Amino acid sequence: MSFHKDALRTISQAALKTTYLTQIGVGSLANAILFSRSISPVLLGHKQRPAHTILTHVALSNLLFLLSSGVPYTMAAFVLRKPLSSLGCKFVYYIQRVARSTNLCSTCVLSTYQAFTLIPRRAEWVMLRGRAPRVTGPSCCTCWMLSLLIYIPVPLKITGPWDTHNSTDSQGNWFCSVSGNVIGFGCLWSVSDVMFIGLMVWSSDSMVFLLLRHHQRVRYIRTPTGHHRCPPETRATRTILMLVVTFVTFYLLDCIFVFHISASSDFHLWLFQVSNVLGSCFPTISPLLLLLRDPRTPRFCS
């Protein structure tokens, strides 16, 4: 009986490792392509569109998150040497948290900007709608600065590899551990996350309401043949809505696993692995979604 249990555990851990490493490879490649496509107008001497400016920051934060979070797991899977040192854990985990927070903030900026582009052309909204494209770049830079500042305590709380005191979970020694009480900082980080997610949900609701009202107005208008395609604004809005739903879903699932890990007194390697797989789903899926929904992408790809 114990042999079958150990075999099942080995197979499940191998499946989680394979899934996670596949996510890192596919997600890193997709984010690199998205980053190059978003920044290419600047390299060619053209003016970068506001949406492409935001996508540049989203792709960069996704790429940093995948690479930083994948270092200890790649080492645990392939490198049979000493695990990360205490300094390595501090650096890797700090970059991971900063990239994750910036990703959330930049996605919030993207959804809010798209909501502003759909605002009706009324007198009270003209000034706000006109200023939105000019503040996208500074807003994304503010996201980076805010993330760098609020996660300064992370290197102070990360001590080094996790000591499991359990031979069956010896690979847990490859992962970083936390020392001291982090409840206060966790509440601060949770407040910022809830604020950004709240803005994303508000902007998404606003876009859904505006689109529904627009469709109700034009539902009886007959369009000529060949003009039935989805307008660019509607196509972009649907893409942003898909991004927001994907982010919120995986974020909530990841929070459930993180809470269970924090509340549990025993070390369970599979919980860490599942939590990291869920945390890497959005940085992997979002660039694929943006690339496949891009009108410049060849039709056989999308």
Number of C-alpha atoms within 10 A of each C-alpha: 6 7 8 9 10 12 12 12 13 12 12 13 16 13 12 17 20 13 14 22 18 13 21 26 14 15 26 23 16 24 29 18 15 23 22 14 14 20 19 16 14 12 10 9 8 10 11 15 15 17 18 20 19 23 24 24 25 28 27 18 25 29 24 22 27 26 19 19 20 21 16 22 20 16 16 20 14 8 11 8 9 10 21 20 14 15 12 19 23 22 15 21 21 22 23 21 21 25 27 22 25 27 27 25 27 27 25 26 25 25 25 22 20 23 22 19 17 16 15 12 11 9 8 9 12 12 11 13 19 12 11 16 17 11 14 22 18 11 16 25 16 15 22 20 13 16 23 17 10 16 19 13 12 19 19 13 15 21 19 21 20 17 16 16 11 11 8 10 14 13 17 25 21 23 20 22 18 16 10 9 9 13 9 9 14 10 11 13 16 12 12 17 15 11 14 19 20 13 16 27 19 15 24 24 14 17 25 16 11 16 17 11 11 11 11 10 10 10 9 8 8 9 11 7 7 6 9 9 9 9 10 11 13 14 15 19 21 17 18 26 21 15 21 23 14 15 21 16 13 18 19 13 13 20 14 13 17 17 10 12 17 11 9 10 8 9 17 13 18 16 14 16 18 19 18 19 20 20 22 24 20 24 27 24 18 26 27 20 17 20 19 17 17 16 13 8 12 10 10 6 8 12
